Amino acid sequence: MAERLNVGVAARLSRYLQVLTQARKMGKTRISSQEIAEYTNINATQIRRDLSNFGKFGKRGVGYSIELLLDAIRKILRTQGQHNVALVGAGRLGQAIASSSIFAEHGINIAVVVDTDEAKLGQPIGRVAVEPYERLAELVREHNVVVGVLAVPADGAQQAADDLVSAGVQIIFNYSEALLETPGDVTVHTSNPAVELLYALYFHLT
């Protein structure tokens, strides 16, 4: 198995991947480290250093091939192929997540959507219909789900996380404000827009 990336490098490569994906959608075929720097606020020297650690991808004065760099970073981050996701929560946030095209662009497939609200059952969200929450474990196994996404109120997040873990999911993306308790072999990523905004404001205002 390849050496595991440290958190800082992995985070920066993920940001480069986001910029490259958008640049390709805009019709660009090449991009410079300076352009990536402008979109990410990461120093261009750091970008070149990060990329040079994994091979020679660009030429001075010419820049990087977006297609080749996208492929290389996906291999480095081990994100090739399709990854099935179970989405818990079909409210407004869940609907926005399931309907977004961003996930499919990175090989992420919203394969399962569950909710406890009977009024939402059977409704199409994205490319799937909402299933009863009680079927979560069965659907996780049936669709070989590798990631669970929580788009539920904070007071229901821990139970949903417990049920995902019991079903065999070891990666949870948490959109709630709850602090989740999970086994040591389960990875939890929490997304809080307010905290990310404060982080951005800190570096802009100081």
Biotite code that builds the C-alpha atoms (Angstrom):
import biotite.structure as struc

atoms = struc.array([
    struc.Atom([0.000, 0.000, 0.000], chain_id="A", res_id=1, res_name="MET", atom_name="CA", element="C"),
    struc.Atom([1.262, 3.503, -0.866], chain_id="A", res_id=2, res_name="ALA", atom_name="CA", element="C"),
    struc.Atom([2.446, 5.735, 1.955], chain_id="A", res_id=3, res_name="GLU", atom_name="CA", element="C"),
    struc.Atom([-0.412, 7.597, 3.566], chain_id="A", res_id=4, res_name="ARG", atom_name="CA", element="C"),
    struc.Atom([-0.523, 11.356, 2.898], chain_id="A", res_id=5, res_name="LEU", atom_name="CA", element="C"),
    struc.Atom([-0.380, 13.726, 5.828], chain_id="A", res_id=6, res_name="ASN", atom_name="CA", element="C"),
    struc.Atom([-3.540, 15.728, 6.512], chain_id="A", res_id=7, res_name="VAL", atom_name="CA", element="C"),
    struc.Atom([-2.165, 19.010, 5.163], chain_id="A", res_id=8, res_name="GLY", atom_name="CA", element="C"),
    struc.Atom([-1.081, 17.574, 1.807], chain_id="A", res_id=9, res_name="VAL", atom_name="CA", element="C"),
    struc.Atom([-4.336, 15.649, 1.373], chain_id="A", res_id=10, res_name="ALA", atom_name="CA", element="C"),
    struc.Atom([-6.382, 18.779, 2.140], chain_id="A", res_id=11, res_name="ALA", atom_name="CA", element="C"),
    struc.Atom([-4.438, 20.869, -0.375], chain_id="A", res_id=12, res_name="ARG", atom_name="CA", element="C"),
    struc.Atom([-4.642, 18.225, -3.100], chain_id="A", res_id=13, res_name="LEU", atom_name="CA", element="C"),
    struc.Atom([-8.411, 18.068, -2.570], chain_id="A", res_id=14, res_name="SER", atom_name="CA", element="C"),
    struc.Atom([-8.614, 21.826, -3.118], chain_id="A", res_id=15, res_name="ARG", atom_name="CA", element="C"),
    struc.Atom([-6.523, 21.563, -6.280], chain_id="A", res_id=16, res_name="TYR", atom_name="CA", element="C"),
    struc.Atom([-8.864, 18.845, -7.496], chain_id="A", res_id=17, res_name="LEU", atom_name="CA", element="C"),
    struc.Atom([-11.863, 21.115, -6.943], chain_id="A", res_id=18, res_name="GLN", atom_name="CA", element="C"),
    struc.Atom([-10.270, 23.945, -8.957], chain_id="A", res_id=19, res_name="VAL", atom_name="CA", element="C"),
    struc.Atom([-9.201, 21.632, -11.779], chain_id="A", res_id=20, res_name="LEU", atom_name="CA", element="C"),
    struc.Atom([-12.671, 20.115, -12.054], chain_id="A", res_id=21, res_name="THR", atom_name="CA", element="C"),
    struc.Atom([-14.280, 23.539, -12.323], chain_id="A", res_id=22, res_name="GLN", atom_name="CA", element="C"),
    struc.Atom([-11.654, 24.772, -14.773], chain_id="A", res_id=23, res_name="ALA", atom_name="CA", element="C"),
    struc.Atom([-12.332, 21.810, -17.057], chain_id="A", res_id=24, res_name="ARG", atom_name="CA", element="C"),
    struc.Atom([-16.074, 22.561, -16.936], chain_id="A", res_id=25, res_name="LYS", atom_name="CA", element="C"),
    struc.Atom([-15.238, 26.114, -18.046], chain_id="A", res_id=26, res_name="MET", atom_name="CA", element="C"),
    struc.Atom([-13.509, 24.708, -21.126], chain_id="A", res_id=27, res_name="GLY", atom_name="CA", element="C"),
    struc.Atom([-9.906, 25.230, -20.003], chain_id="A", res_id=28, res_name="LYS", atom_name="CA", element="C"),
    struc.Atom([-7.298, 22.618, -20.950], chain_id="A", res_id=29, res_name="THR", atom_name="CA", element="C"),
    struc.Atom([-4.243, 24.033, -19.171], chain_id="A", res_id=30, res_name="ARG", atom_name="CA", element="C"),
    struc.Atom([-3.688, 25.879, -15.912], chain_id="A", res_id=31, res_name="ILE", atom_name="CA", element="C"),
    struc.Atom([-0.704, 27.419, -14.144], chain_id="A", res_id=32, res_name="SER", atom_name="CA", element="C"),
    struc.Atom([0.290, 27.115, -10.503], chain_id="A", res_id=33, res_name="SER", atom_name="CA", element="C"),
    struc.Atom([-0.370, 30.865, -10.175], chain_id="A", res_id=34, res_name="GLN", atom_name="CA", element="C"),
    struc.Atom([-3.944, 30.418, -11.395], chain_id="A", res_id=35, res_name="GLU", atom_name="CA", element="C"),
    struc.Atom([-4.509, 27.582, -8.935], chain_id="A", res_id=36, res_name="ILE", atom_name="CA", element="C"),
    struc.Atom([-3.049, 29.822, -6.220], chain_id="A", res_id=37, res_name="ALA", atom_name="CA", element="C"),
    struc.Atom([-5.519, 32.599, -7.023], chain_id="A", res_id=38, res_name="GLU", atom_name="CA", element="C"),
    struc.Atom([-8.477, 30.242, -6.619], chain_id="A", res_id=39, res_name="TYR", atom_name="CA", element="C"),
    struc.Atom([-7.225, 28.482, -3.474], chain_id="A", res_id=40, res_name="THR", atom_name="CA", element="C"),
    struc.Atom([-5.212, 31.167, -1.632], chain_id="A", res_id=41, res_name="ASN", atom_name="CA", element="C"),
    struc.Atom([-2.382, 28.635, -1.415], chain_id="A", res_id=42, res_name="ILE", atom_name="CA", element="C"),
    struc.Atom([1.055, 29.969, -2.349], chain_id="A", res_id=43, res_name="ASN", atom_name="CA", element="C"),
    struc.Atom([2.081, 29.011, -5.906], chain_id="A", res_id=44, res_name="ALA", atom_name="CA", element="C"),
    struc.Atom([5.448, 27.773, -4.639], chain_id="A", res_id=45, res_name="THR", atom_name="CA", element="C"),
    struc.Atom([3.673, 25.433, -2.240], chain_id="A", res_id=46, res_name="GLN", atom_name="CA", element="C"),
    struc.Atom([1.477, 24.155, -5.067], chain_id="A", res_id=47, res_name="ILE", atom_name="CA", element="C"),
    struc.Atom([4.488, 23.386, -7.270], chain_id="A", res_id=48, res_name="ARG", atom_name="CA", element="C"),
    struc.Atom([6.229, 21.706, -4.327], chain_id="A", res_id=49, res_name="ARG", atom_name="CA", element="C"),
    struc.Atom([3.182, 19.552, -3.567], chain_id="A", res_id=50, res_name="ASP", atom_name="CA", element="C"),
    struc.Atom([2.820, 18.414, -7.168], chain_id="A", res_id=51, res_name="LEU", atom_name="CA", element="C"),
    struc.Atom([6.548, 17.840, -7.766], chain_id="A", res_id=52, res_name="SER", atom_name="CA", element="C"),
    struc.Atom([6.558, 15.359, -4.873], chain_id="A", res_id=53, res_name="ASN", atom_name="CA", element="C"),
    struc.Atom([4.507, 13.007, -7.061], chain_id="A", res_id=54, res_name="PHE", atom_name="CA", element="C"),
    struc.Atom([6.125, 13.486, -10.456], chain_id="A", res_id=55, res_name="GLY", atom_name="CA", element="C"),
    struc.Atom([6.669, 15.987, -13.294], chain_id="A", res_id=56, res_name="LYS", atom_name="CA", element="C"),
    struc.Atom([3.302, 17.317, -14.396], chain_id="A", res_id=57, res_name="PHE", atom_name="CA", element="C"),
    struc.Atom([3.945, 20.783, -15.848], chain_id="A", res_id=58, res_name="GLY", atom_name="CA", element="C"),
    struc.Atom([6.400, 22.872, -17.844], chain_id="A", res_id=59, res_name="LYS", atom_name="CA", element="C"),
    struc.Atom([7.604, 26.355, -16.955], chain_id="A", res_id=60, res_name="ARG", atom_name="CA", element="C"),
    struc.Atom([5.695, 28.917, -19.008], chain_id="A", res_id=61, res_name="GLY", atom_name="CA", element="C"),
    struc.Atom([3.212, 26.311, -20.245], chain_id="A", res_id=62, res_name="VAL", atom_name="CA", element="C"),
    struc.Atom([1.466, 25.165, -17.086], chain_id="A", res_id=63, res_name="GLY", atom_name="CA", element="C"),
    struc.Atom([-0.271, 21.910, -16.330], chain_id="A", res_id=64, res_name="TYR", atom_name="CA", element="C"),
    struc.Atom([-2.530, 19.775, -18.480], chain_id="A", res_id=65, res_name="SER", atom_name="CA", element="C"),
    struc.Atom([-5.797, 19.841, -16.540], chain_id="A", res_id=66, res_name="ILE", atom_name="CA", element="C"),
    struc.Atom([-6.846, 16.385, -17.695], chain_id="A", res_id=67, res_name="GLU", atom_name="CA", element="C"),
    struc.Atom([-3.525, 14.753, -16.795], chain_id="A", res_id=68, res_name="LEU", atom_name="CA", element="C"),
    struc.Atom([-3.345, 16.523, -13.441], chain_id="A", res_id=69, res_name="LEU", atom_name="CA", element="C"),
    struc.Atom([-6.922, 15.577, -12.572], chain_id="A", res_id=70, res_name="LEU", atom_name="CA", element="C"),
    struc.Atom([-6.147, 11.939, -13.284], chain_id="A", res_id=71, res_name="ASP", atom_name="CA", element="C"),
    struc.Atom([-2.899, 12.072, -11.291], chain_id="A", res_id=72, res_name="ALA", atom_name="CA", element="C"),
    struc.Atom([-4.454, 13.693, -8.205], chain_id="A", res_id=73, res_name="ILE", atom_name="CA", element="C"),
    struc.Atom([-7.366, 11.258, -8.204], chain_id="A", res_id=74, res_name="ARG", atom_name="CA", element="C"),
    struc.Atom([-4.867, 8.391, -8.209], chain_id="A", res_id=75, res_name="LYS", atom_name="CA", element="C"),
    struc.Atom([-2.872, 9.995, -5.392], chain_id="A", res_id=76, res_name="ILE", atom_name="CA", element="C"),
    struc.Atom([-6.039, 10.480, -3.334], chain_id="A", res_id=77, res_name="LEU", atom_name="CA", element="C"),
    struc.Atom([-7.245, 6.997, -4.352], chain_id="A", res_id=78, res_name="ARG", atom_name="CA", element="C"),
    struc.Atom([-10.581, 8.369, -5.563], chain_id="A", res_id=79, res_name="THR", atom_name="CA", element="C"),
    struc.Atom([-10.823, 6.622, -8.939], chain_id="A", res_id=80, res_name="GLN", atom_name="CA", element="C"),
    struc.Atom([-13.928, 4.601, -9.646], chain_id="A", res_id=81, res_name="GLY", atom_name="CA", element="C"),
    struc.Atom([-17.365, 4.954, -8.122], chain_id="A", res_id=82, res_name="GLN", atom_name="CA", element="C"),
    struc.Atom([-18.077, 5.254, -4.403], chain_id="A", res_id=83, res_name="HIS", atom_name="CA", element="C"),
    struc.Atom([-21.599, 4.606, -3.161], chain_id="A", res_id=84, res_name="ASN", atom_name="CA", element="C"),
    struc.Atom([-23.007, 6.864, -0.465], chain_id="A", res_id=85, res_name="VAL", atom_name="CA", element="C"),
    struc.Atom([-25.986, 6.570, 1.881], chain_id="A", res_id=86, res_name="ALA", atom_name="CA", element="C"),
    struc.Atom([-27.680, 9.878, 2.632], chain_id="A", res_id=87, res_name="LEU", atom_name="CA", element="C"),
    struc.Atom([-29.639, 10.043, 5.888], chain_id="A", res_id=88, res_name="VAL", atom_name="CA", element="C"),
    struc.Atom([-32.169, 12.858, 5.724], chain_id="A", res_id=89, res_name="GLY", atom_name="CA", element="C"),
    struc.Atom([-34.343, 13.978, 2.806], chain_id="A", res_id=90, res_name="ALA", atom_name="CA", element="C"),
    struc.Atom([-35.115, 17.505, 4.003], chain_id="A", res_id=91, res_name="GLY", atom_name="CA", element="C"),
    struc.Atom([-33.982, 20.651, 2.222], chain_id="A", res_id=92, res_name="ARG", atom_name="CA", element="C"),
    struc.Atom([-30.291, 20.006, 2.899], chain_id="A", res_id=93, res_name="LEU", atom_name="CA", element="C"),
    struc.Atom([-30.556, 16.358, 1.895], chain_id="A", res_id=94, res_name="GLY", atom_name="CA", element="C"),
    struc.Atom([-32.359, 17.280, -1.304], chain_id="A", res_id=95, res_name="GLN", atom_name="CA", element="C"),
    struc.Atom([-29.651, 19.798, -2.189], chain_id="A", res_id=96, res_name="ALA", atom_name="CA", element="C"),
    struc.Atom([-26.928, 17.223, -1.583], chain_id="A", res_id=97, res_name="ILE", atom_name="CA", element="C"),
    struc.Atom([-28.630, 14.469, -3.572], chain_id="A", res_id=98, res_name="ALA", atom_name="CA", element="C"),
    struc.Atom([-29.464, 16.771, -6.486], chain_id="A", res_id=99, res_name="SER", atom_name="CA", element="C"),
    struc.Atom([-25.977, 18.264, -6.842], chain_id="A", res_id=100, res_name="SER", atom_name="CA", element="C"),
    struc.Atom([-23.930, 17.240, -9.874], chain_id="A", res_id=101, res_name="SER", atom_name="CA", element="C"),
    struc.Atom([-20.666, 17.878, -8.011], chain_id="A", res_id=102, res_name="ILE", atom_name="CA", element="C"),
    struc.Atom([-20.617, 14.434, -6.403], chain_id="A", res_id=103, res_name="PHE", atom_name="CA", element="C"),
    struc.Atom([-21.013, 12.526, -9.669], chain_id="A", res_id=104, res_name="ALA", atom_name="CA", element="C"),
    struc.Atom([-18.118, 14.489, -11.181], chain_id="A", res_id=105, res_name="GLU", atom_name="CA", element="C"),
    struc.Atom([-15.843, 12.930, -8.563], chain_id="A", res_id=106, res_name="HIS", atom_name="CA", element="C"),
    struc.Atom([-17.218, 9.401, -8.808], chain_id="A", res_id=107, res_name="GLY", atom_name="CA", element="C"),
    struc.Atom([-19.486, 9.759, -5.765], chain_id="A", res_id=108, res_name="ILE", atom_name="CA", element="C"),
    struc.Atom([-22.876, 8.138, -6.230], chain_id="A", res_id=109, res_name="ASN", atom_name="CA", element="C"),
    struc.Atom([-25.790, 8.895, -3.908], chain_id="A", res_id=110, res_name="ILE", atom_name="CA", element="C"),
    struc.Atom([-27.076, 5.317, -3.991], chain_id="A", res_id=111, res_name="ALA", atom_name="CA", element="C"),
    struc.Atom([-29.345, 5.403, -0.926], chain_id="A", res_id=112, res_name="VAL", atom_name="CA", element="C"),
    struc.Atom([-31.545, 8.100, 0.637], chain_id="A", res_id=113, res_name="VAL", atom_name="CA", element="C"),
    struc.Atom([-33.522, 7.340, 3.795], chain_id="A", res_id=114, res_name="VAL", atom_name="CA", element="C"),
    struc.Atom([-35.801, 9.372, 6.031], chain_id="A", res_id=115, res_name="ASP", atom_name="CA", element="C"),
    struc.Atom([-38.126, 8.834, 9.000], chain_id="A", res_id=116, res_name="THR", atom_name="CA", element="C"),
    struc.Atom([-40.819, 11.133, 7.555], chain_id="A", res_id=117, res_name="ASP", atom_name="CA", element="C"),
    struc.Atom([-43.450, 8.955, 5.887], chain_id="A", res_id=118, res_name="GLU", atom_name="CA", element="C"),
    struc.Atom([-44.584, 11.891, 3.731], chain_id="A", res_id=119, res_name="ALA", atom_name="CA", element="C"),
    struc.Atom([-41.195, 11.856, 1.969], chain_id="A", res_id=120, res_name="LYS", atom_name="CA", element="C"),
    struc.Atom([-41.084, 8.125, 1.243], chain_id="A", res_id=121, res_name="LEU", atom_name="CA", element="C"),
    struc.Atom([-41.067, 7.262, -2.441], chain_id="A", res_id=122, res_name="GLY", atom_name="CA", element="C"),
    struc.Atom([-40.271, 10.802, -3.521], chain_id="A", res_id=123, res_name="GLN", atom_name="CA", element="C"),
    struc.Atom([-37.454, 11.053, -6.077], chain_id="A", res_id=124, res_name="PRO", atom_name="CA", element="C"),
    struc.Atom([-34.333, 12.855, -4.901], chain_id="A", res_id=125, res_name="ILE", atom_name="CA", element="C"),
    struc.Atom([-31.501, 12.983, -7.365], chain_id="A", res_id=126, res_name="GLY", atom_name="CA", element="C"),
    struc.Atom([-31.572, 9.612, -9.111], chain_id="A", res_id=127, res_name="ARG", atom_name="CA", element="C"),
    struc.Atom([-33.106, 7.575, -6.290], chain_id="A", res_id=128, res_name="VAL", atom_name="CA", element="C"),
    struc.Atom([-36.334, 7.445, -4.307], chain_id="A", res_id=129, res_name="ALA", atom_name="CA", element="C"),
    struc.Atom([-36.511, 8.035, -0.564], chain_id="A", res_id=130, res_name="VAL", atom_name="CA", element="C"),
    struc.Atom([-36.626, 4.781, 1.406], chain_id="A", res_id=131, res_name="GLU", atom_name="CA", element="C"),
    struc.Atom([-37.794, 4.165, 4.989], chain_id="A", res_id=132, res_name="PRO", atom_name="CA", element="C"),
    struc.Atom([-35.101, 4.757, 7.594], chain_id="A", res_id=133, res_name="TYR", atom_name="CA", element="C"),
    struc.Atom([-35.738, 1.246, 8.956], chain_id="A", res_id=134, res_name="GLU", atom_name="CA", element="C"),
    struc.Atom([-34.190, -0.191, 5.764], chain_id="A", res_id=135, res_name="ARG", atom_name="CA", element="C"),
    struc.Atom([-30.872, 1.657, 6.243], chain_id="A", res_id=136, res_name="LEU", atom_name="CA", element="C"),
    struc.Atom([-28.744, -1.346, 7.228], chain_id="A", res_id=137, res_name="ALA", atom_name="CA", element="C"),
    struc.Atom([-30.231, -3.517, 4.481], chain_id="A", res_id=138, res_name="GLU", atom_name="CA", element="C"),
    struc.Atom([-29.659, -0.831, 1.823], chain_id="A", res_id=139, res_name="LEU", atom_name="CA", element="C"),
    struc.Atom([-26.094, -0.157, 2.963], chain_id="A", res_id=140, res_name="VAL", atom_name="CA", element="C"),
    struc.Atom([-25.208, -3.810, 2.431], chain_id="A", res_id=141, res_name="ARG", atom_name="CA", element="C"),
    struc.Atom([-27.221, -4.127, -0.784], chain_id="A", res_id=142, res_name="GLU", atom_name="CA", element="C"),
    struc.Atom([-25.490, -1.133, -2.429], chain_id="A", res_id=143, res_name="HIS", atom_name="CA", element="C"),
    struc.Atom([-22.027, -1.684, -0.940], chain_id="A", res_id=144, res_name="ASN", atom_name="CA", element="C"),
    struc.Atom([-22.112, 1.767, 0.654], chain_id="A", res_id=145, res_name="VAL", atom_name="CA", element="C"),
    struc.Atom([-18.743, 3.088, 1.844], chain_id="A", res_id=146, res_name="VAL", atom_name="CA", element="C"),
    struc.Atom([-19.738, 6.535, 3.151], chain_id="A", res_id=147, res_name="VAL", atom_name="CA", element="C"),
    struc.Atom([-22.689, 7.768, 5.185], chain_id="A", res_id=148, res_name="GLY", atom_name="CA", element="C"),
    struc.Atom([-23.795, 11.400, 4.951], chain_id="A", res_id=149, res_name="VAL", atom_name="CA", element="C"),
    struc.Atom([-25.836, 12.870, 7.797], chain_id="A", res_id=150, res_name="LEU", atom_name="CA", element="C"),
    struc.Atom([-28.241, 15.655, 6.810], chain_id="A", res_id=151, res_name="ALA", atom_name="CA", element="C"),
    struc.Atom([-30.380, 15.411, 9.930], chain_id="A", res_id=152, res_name="VAL", atom_name="CA", element="C"),
    struc.Atom([-31.074, 17.585, 13.000], chain_id="A", res_id=153, res_name="PRO", atom_name="CA", element="C"),
    struc.Atom([-28.397, 17.417, 15.690], chain_id="A", res_id=154, res_name="ALA", atom_name="CA", element="C"),
    struc.Atom([-30.627, 15.492, 18.088], chain_id="A", res_id=155, res_name="ASP", atom_name="CA", element="C"),
    struc.Atom([-30.932, 12.605, 15.644], chain_id="A", res_id=156, res_name="GLY", atom_name="CA", element="C"),
    struc.Atom([-27.372, 12.529, 14.368], chain_id="A", res_id=157, res_name="ALA", atom_name="CA", element="C"),
    struc.Atom([-25.841, 10.230, 16.986], chain_id="A", res_id=158, res_name="GLN", atom_name="CA", element="C"),
    struc.Atom([-28.467, 7.522, 16.473], chain_id="A", res_id=159, res_name="GLN", atom_name="CA", element="C"),
    struc.Atom([-28.054, 7.754, 12.704], chain_id="A", res_id=160, res_name="ALA", atom_name="CA", element="C"),
    struc.Atom([-24.275, 7.499, 13.081], chain_id="A", res_id=161, res_name="ALA", atom_name="CA", element="C"),
    struc.Atom([-24.649, 4.469, 15.365], chain_id="A", res_id=162, res_name="ASP", atom_name="CA", element="C"),
    struc.Atom([-26.898, 2.771, 12.816], chain_id="A", res_id=163, res_name="ASP", atom_name="CA", element="C"),
    struc.Atom([-24.487, 3.471, 9.968], chain_id="A", res_id=164, res_name="LEU", atom_name="CA", element="C"),
    struc.Atom([-21.587, 2.055, 11.968], chain_id="A", res_id=165, res_name="VAL", atom_name="CA", element="C"),
    struc.Atom([-23.630, -1.030, 12.879], chain_id="A", res_id=166, res_name="SER", atom_name="CA", element="C"),
    struc.Atom([-24.299, -1.526, 9.163], chain_id="A", res_id=167, res_name="ALA", atom_name="CA", element="C"),
    struc.Atom([-20.556, -1.500, 8.449], chain_id="A", res_id=168, res_name="GLY", atom_name="CA", element="C"),
    struc.Atom([-19.964, 2.095, 7.315], chain_id="A", res_id=169, res_name="VAL", atom_name="CA", element="C"),
    struc.Atom([-16.588, 3.431, 8.463], chain_id="A", res_id=170, res_name="GLN", atom_name="CA", element="C"),
    struc.Atom([-16.653, 6.947, 6.963], chain_id="A", res_id=171, res_name="ILE", atom_name="CA", element="C"),
    struc.Atom([-19.296, 9.469, 8.043], chain_id="A", res_id=172, res_name="ILE", atom_name="CA", element="C"),
    struc.Atom([-19.723, 12.973, 6.715], chain_id="A", res_id=173, res_name="PHE", atom_name="CA", element="C"),
    struc.Atom([-21.614, 14.982, 9.302], chain_id="A", res_id=174, res_name="ASN", atom_name="CA", element="C"),
    struc.Atom([-23.602, 18.065, 8.252], chain_id="A", res_id=175, res_name="TYR", atom_name="CA", element="C"),
    struc.Atom([-25.242, 18.378, 11.673], chain_id="A", res_id=176, res_name="SER", atom_name="CA", element="C"),
    struc.Atom([-23.896, 20.350, 14.632], chain_id="A", res_id=177, res_name="GLU", atom_name="CA", element="C"),
    struc.Atom([-23.691, 17.233, 16.810], chain_id="A", res_id=178, res_name="ALA", atom_name="CA", element="C"),
    struc.Atom([-20.398, 16.002, 18.234], chain_id="A", res_id=179, res_name="LEU", atom_name="CA", element="C"),
    struc.Atom([-20.483, 12.340, 17.296], chain_id="A", res_id=180, res_name="LEU", atom_name="CA", element="C"),
    struc.Atom([-19.044, 9.489, 19.346], chain_id="A", res_id=181, res_name="GLU", atom_name="CA", element="C"),
    struc.Atom([-17.852, 6.663, 17.122], chain_id="A", res_id=182, res_name="THR", atom_name="CA", element="C"),
    struc.Atom([-15.423, 3.721, 17.360], chain_id="A", res_id=183, res_name="PRO", atom_name="CA", element="C"),
    struc.Atom([-11.752, 4.429, 16.731], chain_id="A", res_id=184, res_name="GLY", atom_name="CA", element="C"),
    struc.Atom([-11.796, 2.826, 13.286], chain_id="A", res_id=185, res_name="ASP", atom_name="CA", element="C"),
    struc.Atom([-14.591, 5.117, 12.042], chain_id="A", res_id=186, res_name="VAL", atom_name="CA", element="C"),
    struc.Atom([-13.637, 8.420, 10.426], chain_id="A", res_id=187, res_name="THR", atom_name="CA", element="C"),
    struc.Atom([-15.968, 11.388, 10.951], chain_id="A", res_id=188, res_name="VAL", atom_name="CA", element="C"),
    struc.Atom([-15.743, 14.589, 8.924], chain_id="A", res_id=189, res_name="HIS", atom_name="CA", element="C"),
    struc.Atom([-17.930, 17.456, 10.119], chain_id="A", res_id=190, res_name="THR", atom_name="CA", element="C"),
    struc.Atom([-18.876, 20.330, 7.815], chain_id="A", res_id=191, res_name="SER", atom_name="CA", element="C"),
    struc.Atom([-19.956, 23.573, 9.453], chain_id="A", res_id=192, res_name="ASN", atom_name="CA", element="C"),
    struc.Atom([-20.270, 26.553, 7.055], chain_id="A", res_id=193, res_name="PRO", atom_name="CA", element="C"),
    struc.Atom([-20.173, 29.079, 9.912], chain_id="A", res_id=194, res_name="ALA", atom_name="CA", element="C"),
    struc.Atom([-16.856, 27.718, 11.205], chain_id="A", res_id=195, res_name="VAL", atom_name="CA", element="C"),
    struc.Atom([-15.391, 27.689, 7.697], chain_id="A", res_id=196, res_name="GLU", atom_name="CA", element="C"),
    struc.Atom([-16.528, 31.289, 7.216], chain_id="A", res_id=197, res_name="LEU", atom_name="CA", element="C"),
    struc.Atom([-14.861, 32.324, 10.486], chain_id="A", res_id=198, res_name="LEU", atom_name="CA", element="C"),
    struc.Atom([-11.673, 30.603, 9.313], chain_id="A", res_id=199, res_name="TYR", atom_name="CA", element="C"),
    struc.Atom([-11.762, 32.581, 6.053], chain_id="A", res_id=200, res_name="ALA", atom_name="CA", element="C"),
    struc.Atom([-12.488, 35.840, 7.860], chain_id="A", res_id=201, res_name="LEU", atom_name="CA", element="C"),
    struc.Atom([-9.551, 35.301, 10.220], chain_id="A", res_id=202, res_name="TYR", atom_name="CA", element="C"),
    struc.Atom([-7.048, 35.107, 7.379], chain_id="A", res_id=203, res_name="PHE", atom_name="CA", element="C"),
    struc.Atom([-8.661, 37.980, 5.479], chain_id="A", res_id=204, res_name="HIS", atom_name="CA", element="C"),
    struc.Atom([-8.905, 40.383, 8.411], chain_id="A", res_id=205, res_name="LEU", atom_name="CA", element="C"),
    struc.Atom([-5.615, 39.665, 10.205], chain_id="A", res_id=206, res_name="THR", atom_name="CA", element="C"),
])
